[in-house]
Amino acid sequence: MQQGVVEDIMSGLANLVVKHKKAILALFIAAAAICAVLQSFVAVNYNMVDYLPPEAQSTKALEIMQEEFDADMPNASVMVKDVSIEEALAYKQKLAEVSGVDSVLWLDDVADLKQPLETADADTVQGYYKNGNALYTVTIADGMEQEASDAIRELIGEDGALAGESPDLATMQQATGAEVGNAMAILLPIIIAILILSSSSWIEPLLFILTIGISILINMGTNIFFGEVSFMTNSVSPILQLAVSLDYAIFLLHSFADNRKKYGDVNEAMRHAVKESASTIAASAATTLFGFLALTFMDFQIGADLGWNLAKGIVLSFVTTMVFLPALTLCTVRLIDKTRHRRLMPNFKNVNKVFSKLAVPALILVILVVVPAFLGQGQTGFVYGNSSAAQASESGRAKEEIQEEFGQSTIMALLVPRGDVSKEFAMGGELGDLNHVTAVVSYANMVGAAYPPEFLGEDVTGQFYSDHYARIVVYTDTPAEGDAAFGTVEEIMAVARSYYGDTVYSVGESANLYDMKNVVQEDNRFVTILAVIAIFLVLLVTFKSGTLPFLLLLTIEAGIWINLAIPYFTGTSINFIGYLVLNTVQLGATVDYAILLTTTYMRNRKAMPQKEAMHQAMGDSFKSILVSAATLATAGFTLYATSSNPAVSDIGLLLGRGTLLSLFMVICFLPALLRIFDKAIAKTTYKAGFLIDRSKAK
């Protein structure tokens, strides 16, 4: 009954497309044009901290900071070379006047410059003024990163240096938009070339690209309803949508070409093509869709941002393929016929003669490496921040210059209940004794517990006190992240909690990344399990088998484990977002290869012995698998080659390499599994109907 309802719906859709093809074209083109304009009004958020869950302590700390204090956390360091104390003070005043700069901290804030420098603490002085060079701690307002960074660089000249979170963010903002365009400029010609090789008309590849391109524009424009998207979504979503949904258009036009051989009327051929290809395209879209939807369950909300956008893109690509592409094809069918060319890609009918020889070696190889790969991928080191995105940029070079002169420095702020200056003083002293803590700046440490804040002006106390909280700034000599940085964060928080219990909050790059690390560890396990369960259910419904879902998932998951274990065995770290996204994207997108091969094999197995069935299945499906894998791998490697952002770049590398591994697993490893478990598949699959080889049965 349900099958009949679906067929009726698709039949009605096909009739609607044939009857109103010109109106459909106009509607989709108009929608794409409107969305192309709307996407320019979608804000892009580059701050990963904004995506931490609301219950994370650093999220609460940021809320308190914004509500209670006028200035944010210091987020930039500025070095000016060859200046006297008087000149350095003048530069401080000029820096404070830059639009977007909320505050500037320098030596005069922590030492009395009316006294000779020799009488001040040497370590304190050298943290701000060394060898004639002045180092300022600057707070740049949220949203003013680009404007303020440009103005500061103009002020300090080429000899000066500007580094930190805010200028790194400005570098990302400047690079991301151009990099998306560069990636598309490289990717599109390659994909068109792949499609030309696999099609029989010069115009068909353009129809494919136009169809998915319109769905991408509509997807990006409809993000206006979200208000903003992350830089990750803005960078990755268009390319992933193109790569994973291009197959839908190929499936439909191949079905149309087959039906034209049966029906003389192109409208009738298209009606049958829409009805026949709908289930195949829907099944392919469903696995990818559930993989993306799994991301939305992450506590770290970058997953929801990316997952909802990609899921929406898959749905739009499905609708565009089933409605817009048939209308476009019918309107251009004469042009398609006029631009026919001979097939440039071989038919691959006998490709199994090669791959059948690799089945046993592939099986042995995977058995040998799958356990080490599974264990290794669980030990892969992660990078959580974006500071490495600017390493090759002006901000990255400036950071190196500052570190050479003044050493490594990372800033962290503690927010504690206001009221007991002596307790703040005692805690500051204990914090100062910790390894890697180089300085503690607070009212109690700078002014002293003997002077009540009420006796001094707001200009003195405002940077330390709000109505309810005291702010203590802690400087460390660790990088922003890593074992030393996170260990120091834990030690600082342990000391603070020994004085204030759970009423203390921490904020700063290291504290924020420490929270990300803890959230991501839970997200990774949950999202991976959820994606596997969702796709297992899709496979269970698709094949109605108790064996095949396990075999297909093992095939793709083994490829994922090998892919994610490579960084561990090569001693490299990868961005945590790349790891999380790859787990779902590689599974959701490449399991289609296994579904296509297995579906064809199962159909052939009803009429052929095992060996002949696989030979025929490989010949029939290899071309489609190859074209799809080539497209997705190209998209991945293009992201890797064009992006300066480590998260985007790592997604690209993992996706490109993972697609090739999935291709190998499907065409070499999966056939061996299907052969070994042939009898089990026959017994556990509903209406399998396998042909029994009587000679072997005897």
C-alpha atoms as one frame of an Amber mdcrd trajectory, in Angstrom:
protein
   0.000   0.000   0.000   2.775   2.417   0.975   4.726   1.574  -2.146   1.641
   2.360  -4.235   1.213   5.723  -2.499   4.852   6.627  -3.195   4.486   5.651
  -6.844   1.348   7.772  -7.125   3.139  10.765  -5.635   6.107  10.410  -7.979
   3.784   9.897 -10.940   1.938  13.091 -10.038   5.248  14.925  -9.646   6.448
  13.690 -13.036   3.245  14.849 -14.717   3.514  18.232 -12.995   7.095  18.710
 -14.207   6.278  17.740 -17.791   3.208  19.967 -17.914   4.710  23.081 -16.274
   8.392  22.804 -17.160   8.867  26.451 -18.205   7.136  27.775 -15.090   9.306
  25.495 -12.934  12.471  26.800 -14.592  11.395  30.392 -13.990  10.493  29.669
 -10.349  13.817  28.011  -9.467  15.919  30.589 -11.310  14.053  33.409  -9.561
  14.507  31.699  -6.177  18.233  31.245  -6.833  18.617  34.909  -7.858  16.822
  36.118  -4.713  18.887  33.796  -2.505  22.111  34.956  -4.174  21.266  38.442
  -2.907  20.080  37.245   0.514  23.283  35.326   1.230  25.215  38.611   1.356
  23.105  39.552   4.408  23.930  36.328   6.285  26.480  37.125   8.994  29.514
  34.870   9.343  30.722  34.074  12.871  34.450  33.370  13.195  34.527  32.962
  16.977  34.456  29.284  17.920  33.883  30.121  21.581  30.359  31.266  20.717
  29.497  27.645  19.900  30.383  26.194  23.281  27.284  24.848  25.084  25.495
  27.323  27.401  26.397  25.254  30.472  30.172  25.411  29.774  31.922  27.417
  32.477  33.774  29.606  29.937  30.432  30.468  28.292  29.092  31.625  31.656
  32.342  33.516  32.262  31.984  35.387  28.966  28.387  36.296  29.822  29.493
  37.636  33.185  32.338  39.557  31.563  29.993  41.179  29.048  27.368  42.039
  31.661  29.665  43.226  34.436  32.731  44.775  32.804  33.072  47.465  30.152
  36.127  45.897  28.489  36.537  42.348  27.193  39.514  40.060  27.771  42.846
  41.258  26.344  43.139  39.603  22.930  46.157  41.129  21.198  49.815  41.911
  21.813  51.539  44.907  20.203  55.308  45.334  20.097  56.946  48.639  19.201
  60.725  48.572  18.682  63.461  51.013  19.694  61.482  53.409  21.874  62.233
  55.225  25.109  59.886  55.114  28.102  58.406  58.486  27.096  57.926  57.356
  23.500  56.376  54.092  24.673  53.852  56.010  26.799  52.983  58.169  23.794
  52.416  55.031  21.695  50.167  53.667  24.427  48.019  56.781  24.229  47.795
  56.515  20.439  46.889  52.831  20.638  44.101  53.617  23.111  42.680  56.133
  20.618  42.411  53.582  17.797  38.796  52.872  16.869  37.834  49.448  18.193
  40.487  49.347  20.951  38.842  49.130  24.377  41.927  49.121  26.587  45.720
  49.074  26.556  47.827  47.673  29.397  51.523  48.495  29.722  54.323  48.846
  32.267  52.921  52.033  33.813  49.848  50.042  34.923  51.909  47.602  37.019
  54.919  49.710  38.099  55.570  53.288  39.244  57.460  54.873  36.352  58.204
  57.959  38.454  60.792  55.829  40.192  63.944  54.535  38.439  63.290  51.253
  36.557  66.185  49.674  38.408  64.130  49.782  41.618  61.187  47.906  40.065
  60.901  44.135  39.865  63.091  43.066  36.940  60.810  40.271  35.756  57.824
  42.627  35.755  59.701  45.268  33.749  61.002  42.766  31.202  57.478  41.507
  30.608  56.605  44.905  29.141  59.864  46.665  28.232  63.009  44.891  27.118
  66.042  45.971  25.067  64.293  49.191  24.139  61.196  47.364  22.864  57.727
  47.942  24.360  55.072  45.216  24.553  51.443  46.260  25.086  48.496  44.070
  26.026  45.515  45.293  23.990  41.791  44.548  24.075  40.059  44.856  20.693
  36.258  45.010  20.713  34.238  42.126  19.298  33.360  42.798  15.658  36.147
  45.365  15.194  38.989  42.908  14.597  39.707  43.810  10.971  39.355  47.576
  11.315  41.365  47.831  14.519  44.125  45.472  13.342  44.625  47.471  10.130
  44.765  50.740  12.081  47.256  49.374  14.635  49.564  48.046  11.909  49.489
  51.443  10.214  50.339  53.131  13.517  53.282  50.917  14.524  54.740  50.599
  11.016  56.557  47.691   9.415  59.037  47.320  12.275  56.243  46.796  14.814
  54.397  43.550  15.463  50.736  42.738  16.146  49.666  39.230  17.205  46.995
  37.443  19.198  43.458  36.098  18.987  41.935  39.232  17.504  44.444  39.743
  14.651  44.324  35.989  13.951  40.553  36.316  13.633  41.003  39.274  11.283
  43.333  37.164   9.140  40.730  34.401   8.937  37.990  36.867   8.018  40.084
  38.298   5.230  41.114  34.939   3.809  37.952  32.838   4.064  35.790  34.587
   1.461  38.531  34.572  -1.164  39.422  30.944  -0.425  35.871  29.685  -1.061
  35.990  31.352  -4.477  39.444  29.918  -5.186  38.296  26.423  -4.227  35.299
  26.629  -6.560  37.467  28.016  -9.361  39.726  24.961  -9.109  37.029  22.396
  -8.372  34.468  23.206 -11.065  36.751  22.696 -14.103  37.975  19.378 -12.698
  34.436  18.155 -11.983  33.273  19.258 -15.442  36.179  17.326 -16.968  35.227
  14.208 -14.962  31.601  14.556 -16.043  32.524  15.043 -19.703  34.541  11.829
 -19.585  31.612   9.928 -18.085  28.748  11.422 -20.130  27.761  11.232 -23.797
  26.895  14.906 -24.358  28.984  18.035 -24.056  26.057  19.893 -22.523  25.061
  17.364 -19.838  27.841  18.313 -17.367  26.630  21.909 -17.463  23.099  20.752
 -16.635  24.472  18.828 -13.644  26.455  21.806 -12.381  23.608  24.264 -12.978
  21.139  22.066 -11.086  23.306  21.599  -8.004  24.544  25.194  -8.256  20.982
  26.480  -7.979  20.369  24.272  -4.942  23.571  25.625  -3.350  22.498  29.233
  -3.914  19.071  28.544  -2.436  20.677  26.777   0.534  23.065  29.643   1.245
  20.366  32.269   0.802  17.891  30.515   3.106  20.508  30.741   5.875  19.016
  34.211   6.367  16.482  32.457   8.605  19.341  31.394  10.901  20.667  34.961
  11.076  24.292  33.844  10.929  26.430  30.809  10.135  29.874  29.801  11.285
  32.905  30.373   9.098  33.180  26.579   8.942  29.733  26.248   7.382  30.391
  29.148   5.050  33.639  27.562   3.831  32.751  23.880   3.678  29.024  23.629
   2.995  28.895  24.722  -0.690  31.713  22.405  -1.720  30.469  19.398   0.252
  26.938  19.906  -1.056  28.212  19.956  -4.623  30.382  16.890  -4.137  27.899
  14.633  -2.325  24.738  15.514  -4.277  26.038  15.623  -7.843  25.254  11.899
  -8.069  21.541  12.627  -7.848  21.592  14.549 -11.109  23.710  11.874 -12.781
  21.305   9.113 -11.695  18.302  10.965 -13.115  19.811  11.739 -16.511  21.134
   8.199 -16.878  17.628   6.910 -16.159  16.243   9.365 -18.709  18.714   8.144
 -21.343  17.732   4.516 -20.688  14.017   5.310 -20.929  14.464   7.179 -24.199
  15.482   3.865 -25.711  12.127   2.423 -24.632   9.840   5.372 -25.339   9.854
   7.556 -28.423   8.290  10.543 -26.651  10.735  12.487 -24.474   7.984  13.558
 -22.069   6.986   9.944 -21.477  10.617   8.953 -21.057  11.062  11.675 -18.434
   7.915  10.583 -16.558   9.343   7.081 -16.210  12.819   8.401 -15.384  11.487
  10.494 -12.491   9.455   7.585 -11.091  12.223   4.982 -11.505  15.122   7.058
 -10.171  13.272   8.584  -7.200  13.821   5.616  -4.862  17.526   5.296  -5.765
  18.176   9.012  -5.319  16.146   9.105  -2.085  18.108   6.171  -0.633  21.398
   7.822  -1.576  20.275  11.136  -0.066  18.970   9.459   3.102  22.318   7.975
   4.153  24.075  11.320   3.650  21.226  13.200   5.309  21.319  11.069   8.468
  25.084  11.421   8.639  24.753  15.204   8.598  21.832  15.214  11.029  23.977
  13.296  13.526  26.155  16.415  13.752  23.199  18.406  15.070  23.245  16.394
  18.301  26.690  17.690  19.269  26.859  19.729  22.474  29.470  21.834  20.734
  27.046  23.837  18.632  29.281  24.169  15.589  27.947  20.691  14.796  24.350
  21.905  14.721  25.338  24.904  12.624  27.109  22.749  10.042  24.770  19.765
  10.297  21.508  21.672   9.751  23.012  23.579   6.833  24.301  20.459   5.097
  21.087  18.534   5.799  19.075  21.414   4.327  21.405  21.374   1.332  20.818
  17.659   0.741  17.032  18.108   0.842  17.258  21.063  -1.549  19.542  19.117
  -3.892  17.028  16.249  -3.905  14.117  18.589  -4.701  16.097  20.463  -7.341
  17.155  17.212  -9.001  13.650  15.750  -9.033  11.854  18.941 -10.149  14.197
  21.482 -11.748  16.528  19.109 -13.627  13.733  17.232 -15.471  12.214  20.571
 -16.556  15.634  21.878 -17.634  16.414  18.661 -19.511  13.125  18.704 -21.419
  13.700  22.334 -22.406  17.216  21.593 -23.667  16.773  18.054 -25.018  17.419
  19.156 -28.612  20.652  20.822 -27.553  21.663  17.674 -25.674  21.068  15.593
 -28.804  23.029  18.007 -31.003  26.047  17.895 -28.682  26.343  14.105 -28.451
  29.828  12.653 -28.537  31.223   9.179 -28.311  31.851   7.918 -24.801  35.335
   8.877 -23.683  35.447   6.530 -20.671  35.646   2.733 -21.115  32.610   0.662
 -20.087  34.531  -1.274 -17.401  32.485  -4.435 -18.097  35.446  -6.673 -17.316
  36.975  -4.608 -14.527  36.312  -7.409 -12.027  38.982  -9.532 -13.712  41.495
  -7.147 -12.142  39.816  -6.533  -8.799  38.905 -10.166  -8.167  42.637 -10.874
  -7.950  42.935  -8.205  -5.238  40.043  -9.472  -3.106  41.991 -12.001  -1.001
  45.101  -9.782  -0.502  42.770  -6.879   0.414  40.942  -9.080   2.914  44.189
 -10.172   4.549  45.539  -6.600   4.595  42.409  -5.167   6.221  42.315  -7.967
   8.828  45.918  -7.148   9.740  45.470  -3.372  10.042  41.871  -2.930  11.221
  42.525  -3.503  14.946  45.653  -1.259  15.106  43.736   1.328  13.058  40.759
   1.233  15.424  43.029   1.638  18.449  45.167   4.282  16.745  42.294   6.515
  15.666  41.163   6.694  19.267  44.576   8.101  20.253  44.886  10.734  17.523
  45.957  14.109  18.877  43.673  17.091  18.348  44.188  20.797  17.773  41.347
  22.953  19.094  42.282  26.552  18.315  42.691  28.643  15.186  46.044  30.252
  15.948  47.827  28.012  13.437  45.571  29.448  10.710  47.651  32.606  10.793
  51.122  31.042  11.046  52.112  31.899   7.478  50.417  35.306   7.646  51.564
  38.679   8.911  49.991  37.896  12.294  51.918  34.611  12.480  55.239  36.272
  11.709  54.517  38.972  14.273  53.824  36.326  16.915  57.229  34.759  16.268
  58.952  38.150  16.580  57.251  38.890  19.894  58.092  35.439  21.267  61.748
  35.816  20.280  61.974  39.046  22.257  59.603  38.537  25.196  58.935  34.797
  25.238  55.661  32.875  25.087  52.708  34.546  26.798  49.062  33.529  27.133
  46.419  35.450  29.067  43.709  34.019  31.294  41.222  35.859  33.492  39.560
  34.628  36.681  36.215  36.015  37.808  35.612  35.663  41.549  32.977  37.145
  43.885  33.893  40.668  44.947  34.265  41.610  48.583  37.423  40.216  50.185
  40.570  41.995  48.951  42.825  40.108  51.335  41.588  36.781  49.961  42.303
  38.036  46.426  45.806  39.026  47.526  46.502  35.614  49.075  45.180  33.787
  46.028  47.246  35.995  43.727  50.390  35.113  45.642  49.665  31.390  45.433
  48.893  31.646  41.711  52.169  33.490  41.153  54.090  30.552  42.635  52.692
  28.066  40.094  54.891  26.726  37.318  54.310  28.535  33.997  52.560  31.504
  35.680  54.660  34.584  34.909  52.460  37.358  36.334  49.215  38.003  38.187
  47.485  41.352  37.668  44.685  42.272  40.107  43.639  45.147  42.306  45.015
  43.388  45.379  48.387  42.668  43.766  48.804  46.010  41.985  47.259  48.506
  44.462  47.339  46.436  47.644  44.884  45.132  50.164  45.457  48.171  52.429
  43.648  50.559  50.051  39.883  49.894  49.821  38.582  50.191  46.231  35.934
  52.681  47.412  38.696  55.247  48.125  39.919  55.219  44.510  38.304  56.359
  41.278  36.453  54.224  38.736  39.309  54.719  36.244  41.565  52.739  38.610
  39.141  50.111  39.875  37.014  49.629  36.725  39.415  47.193  35.086  39.495
  45.057  38.237  35.995  45.280  39.732  32.379  45.226  38.662  29.399  45.446
  41.000  29.585  41.748  41.828  32.894  40.340  40.580  36.624  40.836  40.815
  38.753  40.142  37.737  42.233  38.692  38.148  44.363  38.452  35.005  46.925
  35.628  34.943  49.804  35.493  32.458  51.418  32.153  31.582  54.374  31.146
  29.441  52.577  28.219  27.751  51.145  28.033  24.233  47.374  28.510  23.946
  46.765  24.748  23.961  48.464  21.436  24.573  49.290  19.336  27.613  51.261
  22.096  29.356  48.590  24.733  28.694  45.664  22.568  29.786  47.566  21.310
  32.812  48.244  24.920  33.832  44.562  25.795  33.426  43.681  22.917  35.761
  46.243  24.063  38.342  45.046  27.669  38.244  41.419  26.620  38.613  42.328
  24.267  41.491  43.943  27.139  43.393  41.029  29.482  42.660  38.437  26.920
  43.745  40.306  26.297  46.978  39.474  29.934  47.829  36.101  30.424  46.174
  34.666  26.972  45.457  32.414  26.675  42.421  31.761  30.422  42.286  34.931
  31.047  40.264  34.968  31.264  36.460  37.811  31.388  33.970  38.020  32.900
  30.505  40.777  33.288  27.949  42.082  31.366  24.968  43.520  28.463  26.955
  40.471  28.230  29.237  38.106  28.295  26.269  40.055  25.632  24.380  40.206
  23.495  27.525  36.393  23.561  27.658  36.223  22.704  23.942  38.452  19.699
  24.556  36.204  18.358  27.301  33.007  18.902  25.306  34.436  17.379  22.128
  35.534  14.154  23.812  31.915  13.420  24.702  30.581  14.663  21.358  32.876
  12.413  19.364  31.675   9.186  20.938  27.999  10.133  20.884  27.860  11.506
  17.331  29.786   8.570  15.877  27.486   6.025  17.542  24.390   7.978  16.502
  25.502   8.175  12.849  26.287   4.450  12.763  22.895   3.545  14.261  20.991
   5.833  11.875  22.739   4.523   8.777  22.458   0.931  10.039  18.672   1.408
  10.164  18.668   2.835   6.636  20.612  -0.190   5.432  18.310  -2.532   7.329
  15.258  -1.035   5.623  16.981  -0.927   2.232  18.165  -4.546   2.164  15.808
  -6.200   4.677  18.770  -8.264   5.753  20.240  -9.225   9.090  23.748  -9.576
   7.646  24.304  -6.954   4.950  24.070  -3.836   7.193  26.929  -5.179   9.318
  29.087  -5.995   6.293  28.538  -2.616   4.640  29.151  -0.677   7.842  32.299
  -2.689   8.543  33.542  -1.886   5.055  33.149   1.869   5.418  34.025   2.099
   9.112  37.270   0.194   8.544  38.189   2.800   5.926  37.344   5.583   8.391
  39.448   4.004  11.151  42.438   3.661   8.824  42.002   7.244   7.659  41.819
   8.689  11.175  44.647   6.494  12.487  47.153   7.816   9.939  47.748  11.068
  11.890  48.420   9.058  15.055  50.968   6.760  13.416  52.647   9.686  11.624
  52.828  11.721  14.828  50.689  14.619  13.628  47.659  16.295  15.184  44.463
  17.194  13.360  41.815  19.806  14.031  39.045  18.337  16.152  36.302  19.611
  13.810  37.904  17.761  10.917  37.805  14.569  12.968  34.166  14.988  13.989
  32.902  15.951  10.537  34.864  13.230   8.776  33.349  10.545  10.997  29.877
  11.375   9.726  30.586  12.676   6.213  32.774   9.790   5.056  30.282   7.291
   6.450  27.173   8.997   5.098  28.577   9.916   1.688  30.640   6.868   0.756
  28.354   4.126   2.063  26.420   4.860  -1.151  29.204   3.107  -3.080  28.681
  -0.027  -1.013  24.897   0.228  -1.410  25.130   0.548  -5.198  27.491  -2.404
  -5.612  25.586  -4.601  -3.157  22.176  -3.771  -4.650  23.390  -4.667  -8.127
  25.048  -7.837  -6.831  21.928  -8.949  -4.955  19.788  -8.461  -8.069  22.245
 -10.422 -10.219  22.607 -13.143  -7.585  18.988 -14.159  -8.148  19.832 -15.214
 -11.702  23.550 -16.007 -11.585  26.097 -17.949  -9.521  28.169 -15.971  -7.086
  31.205 -15.345  -9.271  29.237 -14.260 -12.347  26.938 -12.082 -10.230  29.879
 -10.123  -8.803  31.542  -9.857 -12.210  28.370  -8.347 -13.657  27.737  -6.123
 -10.632  31.233  -4.679 -10.686  31.000  -3.982 -14.412  27.621  -2.273 -14.054
  28.403  -0.139 -10.995  32.145   0.602 -11.170  31.819   3.614 -13.447  29.234
   5.310 -11.225  31.293   4.571  -8.103  34.475   5.859  -9.750  32.890   9.114
 -10.942  31.310   9.763  -7.542  34.510   8.977  -5.647  36.615  11.091  -8.014
  34.255  14.042  -7.481  34.218  13.773  -3.682  37.967  13.168  -3.402  38.663
  16.140  -5.684  36.443  18.333  -3.514  38.321  17.221  -0.412  41.804  17.745
  -1.796  40.741  21.134  -3.205  39.655  22.277   0.263  42.972  21.035   1.618
  44.986  22.877  -1.030  43.149  26.216  -0.939  42.281  26.817   2.731  44.593
  28.495   5.203  42.263  27.571   8.055  43.444  24.355   9.723  39.918  23.079
  10.453  38.801  23.451   6.830  42.106  22.164   5.510  42.010  19.073   7.732
  38.428  18.306   6.678  39.611  18.496   3.071  42.601  16.201   3.547  40.653
  13.665   5.587  37.746  13.683   3.141  39.940  13.314   0.068  42.023  10.517
   1.579  38.974   8.905   3.186  37.074   8.788  -0.099  39.933   6.963  -1.798
  40.129   4.520   1.106  36.370   3.915   0.890  36.716   3.325  -2.851  39.403
   0.709  -2.198  37.347  -0.952   0.531  34.216  -1.163  -1.624  35.800  -2.519
  -4.797  38.377  -4.818  -3.169  37.349  -5.694   0.402  33.532  -5.767   0.164
  33.412  -8.327  -2.703  35.485 -10.687  -0.564  33.042 -10.264   2.340  30.039
 -10.879   0.100  31.675 -14.048  -1.176  32.557 -15.373   2.301  29.142 -14.618
   3.776  27.106 -15.638   0.740  25.205 -18.403   2.554  24.582 -16.242   5.629
  23.286 -13.425   3.423  20.915 -15.811   1.638  19.518 -17.085   4.930  19.158
 -13.700   6.680  17.813 -11.603   3.803  14.064 -11.317   3.204  13.224 -12.907
  -0.169  16.879 -13.113  -1.165  16.068 -15.677  -3.852  19.713 -16.556  -4.567
  20.334 -18.925  -7.466  21.533 -22.269  -6.136  24.557 -23.713  -7.918  23.440
 -27.357  -8.258  26.904 -28.636  -9.139  28.309 -27.257  -5.868  25.233 -28.331
  -3.927  25.965 -31.946  -4.752
